[in-house]
C-alpha cells in the first residue's frame, strides 16, 4: 500500500491526544482505517477496545465496510463504531433507572419534537403575549405582527432549549433560578416552556436527541462506577468529523477518555456548516487543535481536478484577504489544498459559469445543461446542490415533468414527493371536477405507462367534452379512440375518478384512506397517507375555516407546512442507481460527484454584507430587540455570565456570513471532474463577478 508522507506521519501515532486537520478529499477515512488496523494489531491490551465515533449512520456503515476489507475478523471484535447518539442511547438503555427514565423510553424525531413544542408554545403564549408588548414599536402591536412574533419565538425557543441542554442545564434548574424574574423577562417564559416540554416528554415516556447527550453526560459525570467501567473499556477514542462536535459531545468524550487519555480527533473546521441546525461551532475543533500536544495535517487532496482545487484555494484566499465583511475573514483557515500530482489531471474546460436573468430561467438552463451532460456522459454521477430545501421540491417537479431519472438526499425524498403530489392532484380534481385539465393530468401522469404521452385522439376527446359528459354520459366511443392503446387506461382512470367523486368529502380523513386504496398506492405510500389522515381531525379543529383546497396546498408544500405529519418517509426503491442527485449544500458534505452543479449561488441565499437586512430582523420591534434570535441568545449568554465581544445582533450576522462562506467552500470541493456554477441577476450582484474573475485567473495561469 502506497501512502503519502503526511499519511505515513499519522500512522506513527501510538498513544496520546492527537488532532488531525484534513482538507476535503484528503482520504481521512482511508488513513483512519489503516491507523486503527495498526493499533488493533500492535498496541491493544486484553479486554480493551477502540471506540470510533462519527455523526451519521451511513458513515458508520461505510467505515465498517472499509475496515472489514482490510483487517481480520479476529481483531475487529476490539473495535466499536458508533454515532455519538447511538453510544448515548446504549448508556441510557443500560442505566435508565439511575436517571428516572422509563425503561422502554423512545426517542422522538425532529418533526414530533417541533410539533410538541409548537403546541406548548401556543398554550403558553395565549396568556403571556401581552407581557412582551414592550418589545414592539408604538402602534405595531397588531394581530398580524403578534402572529409573526409568536412564530419566530416558537422557533427560537426550541433552539435555546437545545443550547441549555448542550450546557448541561436541566429544565428544573433554569425554572427555579428564573422563577423570581419579572414576567416580562424572556428567560422566564423560556424556562416555563422548557419545563412544560420536559414534563410532556415524561408523560409520553420519550426523550429527544438533545436529551440523549444530556442524560449520557449526566450519567457519566454523576456515577463514578459507570464512568470507570467505560474509561477502562476504551483504550482509544476516535472522533471523525470533529468540526461538527458540540460542547456536550466534547465533555462526554473527555469523561470516557479520562483514564487512558488516548484521543484522536479528525476534521476540517472549513467544513463546519451545521451551526444553523445544531450547537456545533468551528471554534471547538480549532481550539482543540491549538491545545493538543500532537498536531497533524492532511493537506493533499486527490479528489478534484487541478482547476477545481485552484478555484477552492482562490476562494479561500479571497475570503481571508478581501471579503467585504472583515469580521468574517476567518471563516476559512489554512492549510490550502495541495494537489496530489497525477491524481489531479488538468482540464481547462472543467468549470462552466452561467449568469441568467432570474431564478425561473436559471432552473430552465440547469435542466437543459444536466440533460445534455447526462446524455454525453451517461456513466458520470451528477450532483445538484441547492441553497434551500424548498428548491429541491421545485426542481423535483421540473425533473419529473422532463422524465429525468434522479434521486434526492435529505428531508424530502423523491418517493414522498411523488406520493403527496399524486394525492394532491386527485384531491384537486375532486374539489374542481369540472376542470378538464385535472382529469388529463391524472390520466397522463398516473395511469399511462411510464414515458408515454396521451394518444392525440383521446386528448382531443378529453379536451373538447365536459367532464360531466365524459364521466356520466353513456355513449359509443369513436373508432379511433376504441382502437387506441390507451383506451383501457382511460376506462380505468374514469372508473376510479367516478368512485372518488361519489365518496363524501365531508370526512376528509376517511376520504384520504379511501383514495389510498382506490388508486393503488403501495403499502409504504398508504402508511404515509394514513398517518396524515390520522391527524387531520386535530388539524381541522385548529383550522376550522380550512377547505379541501387548503389541505391540497399543504400537501404540495411537503415541508414547513401546518400538517407537519410527514415523518414516515418512503424508502426510495426506484432511483438508487440514478446518476443524478438533488440535495442541499448542507447535505452534500461527505459526498462527491463527477459533475457538480452549484445552483443559486447568489447573495440572496449567501449574504456577504453586514448591511443586508435579510437576517431575521423584525421591523415592528424596537431596535434593541429587532433580531429576536440575537436578543434571546444575548439573554442566554447573560444567564451563563458570558461576555459577548460584539453586540448580539452583529455577532449573529457575522456567524451567518461565515457559515455561508463555508457552505460555498464545501460545495466547490464536492466536484471531482466538472463544476457548473449558476447565478441570476435578479438575486445577485456579488458572486457572479467574483467567480468570473477567479475563473479568468485560472485560465490565465
N, C-alpha and C positions, 0 to 999 in steps of 0.2 A: 504494500500500500504506500503510495506517494503522498507525503504531507508537505505543506509549505512550512517555511521556517517558523512563522508565527504560530502555526498549529503544533509543530514539534515542541515549542516552548511551553504551550499549555499542557501537553502530555507529560511534562516533567513534574507536574503537581502531585504531591503525596499527602500533604496534610496542611491545615491552617485555613485562614479565611482569604478567599480569592475572589476578585471581581474581574469579569471578562466583558469588555465592551466590544460588540460585534456590529459591523456595518451590514446593511441589507445584502443578502446573497453571499455572506462570508462562509457559509457552511457550518454554522454553530451546532446544528443538530448532529451533523456528521462527526464533528470533533468531540462532542459530548458523548456520543455512542462509544468512541474509542477510549476516551478518558475513563468512563465508568467501567468499561470492559477491563481496562488495565488495573483499576482499583479492585475490581471483583476478583481478578486472577492473582494479584500480587500483594494486596495490602489489607485484606479483610481479616477480621477476627471471628472466632466461632460465635454463633448466635447473634451476630451483628448484621445490620442491614444498611443499604444505601436508600435514602428517600429522594426521589426525583419529583419535584413539584412543578406543575405548569398550570395554565389557566383555562384551557379548552379541552373537552373530552376528545376532540379529534386529534389534538396534539398528543394526548396520552396514547391513543391507538397507534398513531404514527411512530412514536418513539418505541413502543413495544415491538412493532413490526420490524423497525430498523435494527434494534439491538438483538432481536431473536435470530436475525440472519447472520450476526457476527459472533455471538457468544454462545457457548454450550449451555444446554438447559440446566446442567448440574450447578452452575454458578448463578443462574438467573433467579433462583429461589431467594437469593440475598438482595434482590432489588425490588423495590416497590415504586411504581409510577402512578401518581395520583394528581388530581386537581386539588388545589387548596381547599375547595369546598367539600370534595369527597373525603379528604382526610378529616376535616372538621366534623362531618356527619358521622364518620366512624367513631371518633372520640365521643360524640354525644350519644350515639346508639348504645355504646358500652357503659356509659356512666350517666344516663338520663336522670336517675333517681337523685343524684347529688345536686342537680340543678332544678329540681322540681318541675321537670318536663314530663309530658306524657310519654310512656314507654314507646308507644307507636305513633309518635308525632309525625306529621307530614310537612313538607316544605311547599309553601305557596309560591307560584311563579309570579313574574313581574306584573302580568295583567291582573291576577287576583289581588295582588298587593295594592295596585293603584286603585282598583275598584273599591276595596275595603277602606282605604284612606279617603277616597272621594266621598263615600257615604258618611264617614265620621266627620270630615271637614264640613260637609253640608249641614249636618246636625248642629255642630258647634257654632258655625258662622251665623246661623239664624239668630242666635242670641247675642253674638259678640261683634257683629259687623259694625254696629254703631259706635263701639269703643274706639274704632280706628278712623273715625271721621276726621280727626286732626291731621291725618296724613294727606288728605285731599286739599286741593286748592279751593278757594271760595267759589261757591256755586257749582262745583264739579262733582258733588256727591249725588249724582244721578243714578237711576236704576241700571242704565247701560254700563256706566263706569264701575258701579258696585259689582256687577256680574263679571266684568273683566278682571277686576281686582280679586274676586274670590277664586277665579280660575287660576290666576297667577300664584296666588297664595297657596292653593292646594298643591300645585306642582313643587313649589319651593319648600313647603313644609316636609314633603316626602324626602327631598334631597337633604334637608337639615337633620331629619331623624337618622338618616344613614350616616351623616357626619358625627352625630352624637355616639352612635354605635361604634364607629371606627375609632373613636377616642376612648371606648370602653365605658361610656357613661349610660347607665340604665335609666329607664323611664321614671322609676320611683325616686331616684336620686335628684334628677333635674326638677321633678314635680315638687318635692319637698323644699328644694332650695329656691324655687321661684314662687312658692305659694304666698309669700308676703309681698310680691311685686304688685304694683298697681295694675288694674285690669287693662290699661291702655298699653302695657308693655307686650311687645310681640313675642318674647320668650315665654311669657305666662301663658299665652294662647298655644304656642307650640308644645309646651310641656303638658298641657291639658290634652291635646290631641295625641301626643306620643303615648301618654298613659292610657287613654281610651283605646288606642290602636293595639297596644300590647295586651290589654285585657281582653279585647275581642279575639286576638290570636289565641290566647289561653283557652277561651271558651271553645274555639274550634279545634284545639289540640294541634295547633300549627305554629310554625316559625317561618321567617323569611330568610333570604340568602344572607342578609347582613347579620341576622341572629346566629347563623351557623358560625361565623367568625367570632362574633361577640361572645357566645357561650363557650366556644372552644378555648378562647383566650382566658376567659374567667375560670374555666375548669382547670387549665394548666397552672394558672397563677395561684389559685387558692387551694390546690390539693398537691402537696409535696410528693406523696407516694405515686400518684398518677404521673406527675411531671418526671419523677426519677425513672419510672418504668420506660417512658418514651425516650428520655435522654440516653438511657442505657442501650435501648434498642437500635437507635440510628447513629451509626458511626460517622456517616457523611450525610449532609443535606444539600441537595442541588435545587436551585430555583431558576427555571427558564423564564424568559420574557419578564425579567425582573423590573423593567421600566413600567410595567402595569401594576406593580405591587402598591399596596397602601400601608398606612401606619400599623394597622392591626395585624395584617399579614406578616409584616416585619417583626412585630412583637411575638407572634406565635412561633416564627422560625427561630428567633433569639432564645425563647424558652426551650424549644426542642433541642437546640444545639448547645445548651448550657454546660454540658459535661465535656464533650469531645472537642467542641469548637472547630469543627471542620465544615465550613460553609463555602459553597461555590455559587455565585450569582452571575447569570449571563443575561445580557440585554443590550438595548440600544436606546438611550434616552431621546434620540432624534425620532424614534418611532413611538413615543408616548402620546397616544391620541385618545385615551379613554377617559380623560378628566371630565368630559361632558356628562358621562354616564356613571362614573364611579368616583371614589375618593383618591384615585391614583394621581401622582404628580411626578414629572421627570426629575424633580429635585431630590426625591427619596433615593433613587438609584445613583444620581450624581454625587450625593453626599456619601453614600456607601463607598463609591469608588475612591473618593478623596481620603477616606479614613481607614482603609484596609491596608494590611502590610503587603499583600500580593496583588499587583495590577497587571493585567494582560490586555492586549488588543488584537482583534481580528479585523484588520482594516482592508484586506484584499478580497474583492468580490469576483466571482466567476459567473454571476447570473446574467448580467446585462451586457449588451454590446458596447463598444467604446463610446459611441455618440451619446447613448443614454446615460452612461456614467459621467461623461463630461457635462451633460445638462444638469444632472443631480448636483455635481460639485459647483457648477456656476451658480445654481440657485442658492446653495448653501453659502457661497462666498458673497452673493448679493445681500442675502439676509444679514449676515454678520457685519457687513461694511456699509450698506447703502439703504437698508429698508427704511421707509419713511417713519415708521414707529420705532424710535430709538430704543425705547424700553423693551421692545420685542426682539432685539437683535441677538439675544442669547437663546432664542427658541431652538436653534440648531448649534451644536458644538462639534469640535473636531473629534476624531480624525475625518479627513476627506476620504472618499472611496478610492482605493487603488485598483486598477485593472489587473487581472491575472494573466496577462500576456495573451497567449493564443486562445485562452478561454473566452476572450472578449474580442471577436472579429470586428473589423471596421466596415461600416456600410453607410455611406454619406446620404443615402436616401431613406434611412430608417425612421426618421422623425418627420411627421407632417403636422402642420398647424393650419387651422381654418378659423376665420372670423366671419360669423353670419350676422344677419340683421337682427333677429330676435330668437327667442327660445324655440318657437314653433319651427322656424327654418333650420335651426341647429339640429332639432330632432330629425327632420326630414333628411338632412345631409348625412347625419350619423347613420341612419338606416341604409341610405344609398351606399355609403362607404363600406359599412360592415358586410352588406350583401355581396358587393364586388370583391372585397378582400377574401371573404369565405369561399367564393366561387373560384378565385385564383389559387388560394392556398387552403384546400378543404381539410387538411390534416393539422393545421395550426390552431392552437387554442386562442380564443379572443376574450378578453375581459373588458367590460364596460363599467367604469366607475362613475357613480352619480353622487352629488353632494347631499341629497335628501332622499329619505325612504319613499316619499310620495312620488318621486320621479321614477322609481322602479316600477310602480303601478302604471304610470303614464307610458313609459317605454314598453312595458309588457303588453299593453293593449295594442300599441302600434306593431310590435313584433308578431303578435297573434294574428292581426289582420293581414300582415305580409306573409304569414305562414312560415316564419323563420323559427327553426328549432333552437331552443335556448333553455337555460335554467336560471334560477335565482339563488342568491345566498342571503341569509339573514332572516328578518322577522316576517317578510312577505314572500312565501314560496309560490311558485307559479301554479301549482295544482289548487291551492286555496283560492288564488285569484280567479282561476278558471271556474271553480265551483260557485263562488259568490257572484261572479259575473253572469253565469248561466241562470242562477236563481233570480237575480235582479231582472234579467231580460224577460223571464217568464212572468214575473210579477208585474212588470211594466205592461206587458200585453194584457194581463188580467185587469189592470187599472184603466187601460185605454184600448178596449177590444175593437174599436172602430178604426184604428190606425193600421193600415196595410203594412207599413214599414216594419212594425214589430213582428208581425207574422212572417214576413220574408226573412227577417234576421234570424228568427228561431229556426226556421226550416233550413236555411243555408249553413248556419253555424253548428247546429246540434243534431241534425238528422241526416244530412248528406255524408257520404264517405269523405274522409279527410282529403283535402286538396281539390275537391270537385266543386264547380260552380253550378248554380241552378240552371237547368235547361231553359233556353230563351223562351220557349213556348209556355212553360209553366210560369216563368217570371212575368210574362205579359198577362197571363190569366190572373195571377195574384195582384198585379198592379192595377188592372182595369176593372176589377169587380169589387164590390163592397165586401167587407169581412162577413157581414150577416149572410149575404148570398153564398159566399164561399163555404161557410160553416154549416148553414142550416137549409139552404135550398136543395131539394132533390132534383138532380138534373143529369143529363148524359154529357160526359166529357167529350171534347173534340178528339178526333183520332190521333192528332199529333201529340196530345197530352197523354192519352192512354198508352201510346207506344213509347213514351219517354222512359228511360231507365230510372228516372227519379219519381215516377208516378207512385210507386209503392211507399217511398219515403214521405211523399206528400200526404197520402192517405193516413199513414201512421201519425204524422205530426198533427193533422187536422183532428183526428180522433182524440188525441190526448189533450189538445187545446180546448175542445168542446167539453171534455170531462172537467178540466180545470175551471172553466167558466161556470159550470153548474155547481161547483163547490162554494159554500158560503164564505165570503171574505170577512165576515164579522168576527170569526175566530181565527186570528192571524197565526197563532201558534199551531193549530191543527191544520191550517192551510199549508204551512211550510212542510210539515211532516208528510202530508198527503202528496205534495209536489215531489218530495224526495223519493217516494215510492213510485209515483206515476211516471216520472221522467227518467227512470233507470239510473239514478245516481248510484255509485258503488258504495260499499259498506263504510269506508272512511268518510266519503262525502256525506252520507246520511248521518253519521255521527256528528259531523260539523253542523249540519242543518238542525238536527235535534237539539244540539247544545244552544243554538240561537233561539229556537222555539221555546226551550225550557225557560229562558229568561225574558221572553217577550212580555209576559204579563207585568213583570216588575217595571220594564221599560215604559210600557204604555200607561202604567199608573203614575210614573214620574212625568210623563209627557202626554197628558190626556187629549191634547189637541192634535196629536200625531195622526197622519193619514198613511195609507199604504205607500204613497209616494215618498213620505219621509223615511219609511223603512227602506225603500229601494235606494234612496240617496245614501243612507248609512251603509248599506251592503256594498255599494260601489266604492266607498272610501277605503274599506278594509283596514284602516288604521286611524288613530286619533278620532274615532267615532264614538257616539254615545252608547252604542251597544257594548263594545269592549269585551265581547264574549267569544272571540275567535281563537281561543287558546289551543284547541285541538288542531294542530297543524297536520295537513295531509302529506304523507310521505310522497316524495316525487319519484315515481317508479318509471316514468316515461323518458325523462331527459337526463339521466345520469351520464350518458355518453355524449351529450350535446357539447359542441365545441365552443359555444358562445355562452358567456355567463354575465348576468347583470348583478351588480351589488353596490353597496355604498362604499365610499372611501374608507370609512371606519372598518367595515367588514373585510376589506381587502388585505389587511395586514396578515403576514404569514403565508400569503399565496403569491403565485406568479403566473404570467401568461406570455405566450409567444408574441401576441399583439395586444397592446393595452391602449384603450381609449379613455382619455380623461375628459369627461363630458361636463359642461357647465363650470369650467374653470374661470370664474369671474369674481369681481369684487362684491357682487351681491351676496354670494354664498361664502366667500372667503375674504372678509373685510380687512383691508390693510391699514386703515386710518383710524386714529382715536376720535377724530371729529365726526365719523359716521354715527348716525343716530339709531341704527338698527341693532341695538344691544339690549333690548328689553326695557328701555326707558318708557315710562308712562307719563304722558303729557298732562294728565289730570292730577298727578301727585306733586306735592311740594318738592323743591329741588333736592333737598337732603334725602328724600325717600323715593325719588323718581325711578330709580332702578331697584325694584323690590328685592331681587335676588341679592344684590350687593348690600342693601340695607340689612337684610336678615343675616347675611354672613358676618357683617360687622358686629351685630349683636351676639352672634355665636363666638366670635373671637374675643369680645369683651368678657363674655362668661368664662372663657378659658384663660383670661388675663394675658392675652397675647396682643402685642402692639402691631398694628398694620403700618408698614413703611409708607405706603401710598394710601390715599383715601379709597374706600371700598369700591366705589363706582369705577374709578380709574383702574384699580387693580383688576376688577372683573373684565374690563375691556381689554387690558393687556393680555390677560390669560386666554381670552377667546382668540385674539390675533395670533398668539404664539401657537395655540393648538391648530389653527387653520393653516399656519405655515408648515407644521409637522405633517398635517394631512396631505398637503401637496407633495412634500418630500416622499412620504410613504407611497403615494400614487405613482410618482415618476419611477421609483425603484421596484415596482411590480413588473415592469416591462423587461422582457428578455431580448427580443429581436427588433420589434417595431413599436413605435409610440405615435399615437394620434391625439392631438390636443385641440379642443374646440372651445371657442368663446362666442359671445354675441354682443353686439354693440349696444343693445338695449340695456344690458346689465353690467357692462364692463368698460372701463377706460384705463385700467391699470395693468392687468395681467397679459392682455394681448400684445401691447408694445413691449413689455418686459420679456416675454418668451420669444418674440420676434428678434429682439436684439441679441438674446443668448444664442438662438439658433444661427443667426448670421455669424456670430463669433466662432461657433463650432465649425461652420462651413469654411471660414477663412483661416482656420488653424493649419 
